[in-house]
Amino acid sequence: MKHTRIIASILPFAMALAGCSDVDLLHPYGTDDGKGPSPVSEVTVTNKPGAAVIRYKLPADHDLSYVKAEFIGTDGSKREARASSYVDSLLIEGFGNTADYTIELRAYDRFENASSPVKVTVTPLTPPIQTVFESLEWAVDFGGFMVSFENSTKSNVGIYVTRRDEVTGEMEYYDVYYTEKPSGIYPVRGLPDEENDFGLYVQDHWGNKSEVLEFTATPWREDLLDKMLFTPVNPGLVNGDIPTNQYHTEMRKAWDGTIDNWNYFHTKWPLEFPHRFTFDLGVEAKLSRLKTWQRSGDDVRWQHGAWRIFNVYGCNELPEFTDDPLHGWRLVGSFVSVKPSGLPLGQVSDEDIQLLTDGEEFSFDRNADPVRYVRFEILAVHSEMKLSCLSELTLWGQIEDEEGEEVEQ
């Protein structure tokens, strides 16, 4: 009986709708009086870097829908921003300078009837593209150069790199680094050790651009070290090294060229930290940088045995076996793996996953001497587990010949 009553109550309404074939169900309900709402009032402006917040008192019209701001942007194009009738302010963004901008505010009802305009002037503070640009500094590095920056407003900007094309002679796009970080270092890689002209500028996603920082530089030569030459050193030959063959894995898995959740090397466990292992590069090289890839499975990424704090040591000949596990080894780099999101164990963001896919890059001490043997010392991982594992690592540096001279590639 209950079901019968419900159907009976709905049926007349449905029949009424069916009988009104000309009714537009998407049109606002009610009667359109053809009149717009009253305008907003008591308008105030708070200028911000590259933006402005406009506050106002909403009109009391019962059918008020939203408030729209219309203005001409820095590039000369017509732009707008909207805010619903449930808020009393508008954020206007994307200004590329500190000029005066006239904003027209109109209130709209449900039938798109507009109020008369209220004009207000905003004068944005120095935009992020300019403050980030003014902070840019560069320094020559292996395979390119390093760019440092400050971004105090944490704005979403891109730092663009241009270089002079040897054929056309024109400055052309080479690379870009997008960031919202408050500060950081952007490594520009893949450049030959030849003098060339470069440029740096900052751009936001509204298309506003800064000036261009132009300079001439000669990157240091950088060689990708051949993994086919890498050879594991037996843990029994180096005091303090531990086995890396848990679950039938082996150290060579760290440089076999396969980046996969099920292709990895794994230390014996549970063993207290530090975890050390050593291998022969097959050549003598001044190390420049390192890239690591952790396992990617949902239950192990950014946890399990993924390295968090580790050191790298080097030497040219294996030291004699002594009670001191670091006797004869020179520290060439101390590193910390940082999870971008900072989320708790087991939780990841898109940025976390992207870094896992791209690999984490670390730069060695530029003053360190060339080495033949490298020794990794893992001090902590991204969990409480007493194990270390890794899917892949890649090394770069300047290869030297037997007389200690750089080898021309």
C-alpha positions in Angstrom: 0.0 0.0 0.0 2.8 2.4 0.8 4.3 1.9 -2.7 0.9 2.5 -4.3 0.5 5.9 -2.5 4.0 7.1 -3.5 3.3 6.2 -7.2 0.0 7.9 -7.1 1.4 11.1 -5.7 4.2 11.3 -8.3 2.1 10.3 -11.3 0.1 13.6 -11.7 3.3 15.6 -11.5 4.9 13.5 -14.2 1.9 13.7 -16.4 1.8 17.4 -16.1 5.5 17.6 -17.2 4.8 15.3 -20.1 1.9 17.5 -21.2 4.0 20.6 -21.3 6.4 19.8 -24.1 7.4 23.4 -24.5 8.7 23.8 -20.9 12.5 24.5 -20.7 13.6 22.5 -17.7 17.1 24.2 -17.7 15.6 27.7 -17.5 15.5 29.3 -14.0 12.2 29.0 -12.2 10.1 32.0 -11.4 9.1 35.1 -13.4 11.6 37.2 -15.3 10.8 40.8 -14.4 13.3 42.1 -16.9 15.1 44.2 -14.2 18.6 43.7 -13.0 19.6 43.6 -9.3 20.8 46.7 -7.5 24.5 47.2 -7.8 27.1 46.2 -5.2 28.1 48.9 -2.7 30.7 49.7 -0.1 33.5 48.5 -2.4 37.1 48.2 -1.0 40.3 47.0 -2.7 43.3 45.1 -1.2 46.1 45.0 -3.7 48.4 41.9 -3.7 51.4 40.7 -5.8 50.0 40.5 -9.3 46.5 40.4 -8.0 43.8 42.3 -6.0 40.9 41.3 -3.7 37.8 43.3 -4.2 35.2 43.3 -1.3 31.7 44.6 -1.5 28.3 44.6 0.0 25.8 42.4 -1.9 22.4 43.8 -3.0 19.4 42.4 -1.1 17.6 41.2 -4.3 16.0 37.8 -3.7 17.0 36.4 -7.1 20.7 37.5 -7.0 22.9 34.9 -8.7 26.4 36.1 -8.9 28.8 39.1 -9.3 31.0 39.5 -12.3 34.2 41.6 -12.7 35.2 42.6 -16.3 38.5 44.3 -17.1 41.3 44.5 -19.7 44.3 42.3 -18.8 48.0 43.1 -19.1 48.1 41.6 -22.6 45.2 43.8 -23.8 42.6 41.0 -23.8 39.2 41.2 -22.2 39.0 39.1 -19.0 36.4 38.4 -16.4 36.1 36.8 -12.9 33.0 35.7 -11.1 31.8 35.1 -7.5 28.6 33.5 -6.3 26.0 35.3 -4.2 27.2 33.4 -1.2 30.5 35.3 -0.9 31.2 39.0 -0.7 34.6 39.3 -2.5 36.4 38.6 -5.8 40.0 37.6 -6.4 41.4 39.1 -9.5 44.7 37.5 -10.6 47.1 37.4 -13.5 48.4 41.0 -13.7 51.9 41.3 -15.1 52.8 44.8 -13.9 51.9 47.4 -11.3 49.8 49.6 -13.6 46.3 50.9 -12.7 43.5 48.7 -13.9 39.8 49.7 -14.1 37.4 46.9 -13.0 33.7 47.0 -13.7 31.5 45.1 -11.2 28.0 44.0 -12.1 25.5 41.9 -10.1 23.4 39.4 -12.1 20.1 37.7 -11.3 19.0 34.2 -12.2 17.7 35.4 -15.6 21.1 37.1 -16.5 19.7 40.6 -16.0 22.6 42.8 -15.0 22.9 45.7 -12.6 24.4 49.0 -13.5 28.2 48.9 -13.3 30.4 49.9 -10.4 33.9 51.0 -11.5 36.9 50.5 -9.2 40.6 50.9 -9.8 43.1 48.3 -8.6 46.9 48.7 -8.6 48.6 45.3 -8.2 51.8 45.0 -6.2 55.0 43.7 -7.9 53.9 40.5 -9.7 55.5 37.1 -8.9 57.1 36.8 -12.3 59.2 39.9 -11.5 60.2 39.0 -7.9 61.2 35.5 -9.0 63.1 36.9 -12.0 65.0 39.3 -9.7 66.1 36.4 -7.5 67.5 34.3 -10.3 71.2 33.3 -10.1 73.1 30.8 -12.2 76.3 28.9 -11.9 78.1 26.7 -14.3 77.8 23.0 -13.6 78.3 19.6 -15.2 76.4 19.3 -18.4 74.8 22.7 -18.0 74.3 25.1 -15.1 72.3 25.5 -11.9 69.6 28.1 -11.5 68.6 29.2 -8.0 65.4 31.1 -7.3 63.2 32.6 -4.6 59.3 32.4 -4.8 58.0 33.9 -1.6 54.4 33.9 -2.8 54.6 30.3 -3.8 53.1 31.3 -7.1 52.7 28.8 -10.0 55.4 30.0 -12.5 57.7 28.6 -15.1 61.4 29.4 -15.4 62.2 29.2 -19.1 65.7 28.6 -20.6 66.7 29.7 -24.1 70.0 29.1 -25.9 71.4 30.4 -29.2 71.0 28.0 -32.1 74.2 27.4 -33.9 72.5 27.2 -37.3 69.9 30.1 -37.1 71.8 32.2 -34.6 68.5 32.9 -32.9 67.7 32.4 -29.2 65.4 29.4 -29.0 63.5 27.5 -26.3 65.6 24.8 -24.6 63.8 23.9 -21.3 61.3 24.9 -18.7 60.9 24.3 -15.0 57.4 24.7 -13.4 57.3 25.3 -9.7 55.3 26.6 -6.8 58.1 26.1 -4.3 59.1 29.0 -2.1 62.7 28.5 -3.2 64.9 26.0 -4.9 67.5 25.0 -7.4 66.7 24.1 -11.0 69.4 22.0 -12.8 69.7 22.6 -16.5 71.2 19.5 -18.1 72.2 17.9 -21.4 74.3 20.7 -22.8 77.7 20.2 -24.5 80.9 21.7 -22.9 81.0 24.5 -25.5 80.6 28.3 -25.0 77.1 29.5 -25.8 74.7 32.3 -25.1 71.8 31.5 -22.8 68.7 33.3 -21.4 66.4 32.9 -18.4 62.9 34.4 -18.0 59.9 33.8 -15.8 56.3 33.3 -17.1 53.0 32.7 -15.4 50.0 30.7 -16.8 48.3 33.9 -17.9 51.1 34.5 -20.3 52.8 37.3 -18.5 56.6 37.3 -19.0 59.5 38.9 -17.2 62.6 40.4 -18.8 65.3 38.0 -19.9 68.5 37.4 -18.0 71.2 36.9 -20.7 74.6 35.3 -20.1 77.4 33.4 -21.8 78.6 30.2 -20.2 80.7 27.0 -21.0 79.2 24.0 -19.2 81.6 21.4 -17.7 81.7 18.2 -19.6 79.6 15.4 -18.1 79.8 11.7 -19.0 77.1 9.1 -18.4 78.9 6.3 -16.7 78.6 3.0 -18.4 76.7 0.6 -16.2 78.1 -2.4 -18.1 81.5 -1.6 -16.4 80.0 -1.7 -12.9 81.1 -4.7 -10.8 79.9 -5.6 -7.3 82.5 -5.8 -4.5 82.0 -8.9 -2.2 80.8 -7.7 1.2 83.4 -9.8 2.8 86.2 -7.6 1.4 84.9 -4.4 3.0 84.3 -4.1 6.7 80.7 -3.1 7.4 79.2 -4.0 4.1 76.1 -6.3 4.2 74.5 -8.8 1.7 72.1 -7.4 -0.9 70.6 -10.6 -2.1 67.4 -11.0 -0.1 64.7 -12.8 -2.0 67.2 -13.9 -4.6 68.0 -10.4 -5.7 71.5 -9.1 -6.3 73.4 -5.8 -6.3 73.5 -5.8 -10.1 69.8 -5.2 -10.2 70.5 -1.6 -9.2 72.1 -0.9 -12.6 70.6 -3.4 -15.0 68.6 -0.6 -16.8 65.2 -2.0 -15.7 63.0 0.3 -13.6 60.2 -1.8 -12.2 58.5 -2.6 -9.0 59.6 -6.2 -9.2 63.1 -5.5 -10.4 65.2 -4.4 -7.5 68.0 -5.3 -5.0 67.1 -5.8 -1.4 69.4 -6.0 1.7 69.2 -8.8 4.2 66.7 -7.9 7.0 66.1 -7.1 9.7 69.5 -5.4 10.1 70.3 -2.3 12.0 71.4 0.8 10.1 73.7 1.8 8.5 73.4 -0.5 5.5 76.5 -0.3 3.3 77.4 -1.8 -0.1 80.3 -1.2 -2.6 80.9 -1.5 -6.3 83.6 -0.8 -8.9 82.8 1.8 -11.5 85.2 0.3 -14.0 86.7 3.7 -14.6 88.0 6.6 -12.6 85.7 9.6 -12.6 84.9 12.8 -10.8 81.3 12.2 -9.9 78.8 14.9 -10.8 75.3 13.6 -10.0 73.3 10.6 -9.2 69.7 9.5 -9.9 67.8 6.9 -8.0 64.5 5.1 -8.6 62.6 3.4 -5.8 60.1 0.6 -6.2 56.7 1.8 -7.5 54.2 -0.6 -5.9 51.3 0.9 -4.0 52.5 -0.9 -0.8 56.1 0.1 -1.0 56.5 3.5 -2.7 57.7 6.2 -0.4 57.9 3.6 2.4 59.2 0.1 2.9 63.0 0.2 2.2 63.0 3.4 0.0 66.1 5.4 0.9 65.6 8.6 2.9 69.0 9.6 4.3 72.2 8.2 2.7 75.9 9.0 2.1 78.2 8.1 -0.8 81.9 7.5 -0.2 84.7 6.9 -2.8 88.3 5.7 -3.2 90.7 4.8 -5.9 91.9 1.5 -4.3 90.0 -0.7 -1.9 91.4 0.1 1.6 92.9 -2.6 3.8 90.4 -4.4 6.1 90.5 -2.7 9.5 88.2 -2.3 12.5 87.1 1.1 11.2 84.4 0.5 8.6 85.1 3.9 7.0 88.9 3.7 7.0 90.3 4.9 3.6 87.0 6.1 2.3 86.3 9.8 1.3 82.8 11.3 1.6 81.7 12.6 -1.8 78.1 13.3 -1.0 75.4 13.4 1.8 71.8 13.2 0.6 68.2 13.4 1.9 65.3 12.1 -0.1 62.3 14.4 0.4 58.7 13.3 -0.3 57.2 16.4 -2.0 53.8 16.2 -0.4 55.0 15.5 3.1 51.9 13.2 3.5 52.0 10.4 6.1 53.3 6.9 5.4 51.2 5.1 2.8 49.6 8.3 1.4 50.9 9.9 -1.9 50.1 12.8 -4.1 50.4 13.1 -7.9 53.6 15.0 -7.4 55.0 12.2 -5.2 54.2 9.7 -8.0 55.7 11.9 -10.7 59.0 12.2 -8.8 59.0 8.4 -8.3 58.6 8.0 -12.0 61.2 10.6 -13.0 63.7 9.5 -10.4 65.3 11.6 -7.7 68.5 13.5 -8.6 71.3 14.4 -6.2 74.5 16.4 -6.9 77.9 15.3 -5.5 80.4 17.6 -3.8 82.0 19.6 -6.6 85.3 19.7 -4.7 85.6 15.9 -4.3 88.4 14.0 -6.0 87.9 11.4 -8.7 87.1 7.9 -7.5 87.1 4.3 -8.9 85.1 2.6 -6.2 81.8 3.9 -4.7 80.3 2.9 -1.4 76.7 3.7 -0.4 75.7 4.1 3.2 72.0 4.1 3.9 71.2 5.7 7.3 67.4 5.7 7.2 64.5 4.8 4.9 61.0 6.1 4.5 59.6 3.7 7.1 60.5 2.0 10.3 61.6 -1.2 8.5 65.2 -2.3 8.9 65.9 -2.9 5.3 67.0 -1.0 2.2 65.9 -1.7 -1.4 66.2 0.1 -4.8 65.1 -0.5 -8.3 67.7 1.5 -10.3 70.5 4.1 -10.0 72.4 6.1 -12.6 75.7 8.0 -12.2 77.3 10.8 -14.2 80.7 12.4 -13.9 83.9 13.3 -15.8 85.8 10.2 -16.8 89.6 10.3 -16.4 92.3 8.2 -18.1 95.0 6.2 -16.3 97.2 9.3 -16.0 94.4 11.3 -14.3 93.5 13.4 -17.4 89.9 13.9 -18.6 88.9 11.6 -21.4 87.6 13.4 -24.4 84.2 12.0 -25.5 
